[in-house]
Amino acid sequence: MTKHTHTLRAAAWMLGFALIGVAGASHAASQDEQEHACRGDAFHFCASDIPNKEKITVCMKQHYDELSPPCKAMFKKPPKGSKS
C-alpha cells in the first residue's frame, strides 16, 4: 500500500468516524450508510478540515443547502440564522 493510499484510507476512516457525531436526523443509519452518503460532499466542501471531527461537523452544517440529498438525509436542517 502506498503512502498516498494509506493517507486517503486514514482520512476516509476519520471522516466516517466524524459523521457518526453529526447524523442528527438518522440515528438508525449505520456508520457505513453515513459515510457512503456524505463522503463525496465532505471531501468536496470540507477537505481542508479532515481529520478534525469538530471542523468537519461545522463545515457540513454550513454547506447543508449544497449537500447531496442522501447526505442531507443524515442531518437535521439547521435553524434559519444559525451559523452552525
Sequence and secondary structure as in RCSB ss.txt:
>XXXX:A:sequence
MTKHTHTLRAAAWMLGFALIGVAGASHAASQDEQEHACRGDAFHFCASDIPNKEKITVCMKQHYDELSPPCKAMF
KKPPKGSKS
>XXXX:A:secstr
  HHHHHHHHHHHHHHHHHHTT  S TTS HHHHHHHHHHHHHHHHGGGTT HHHHHHHHHHTGGGS HHHHTTS
    TT   
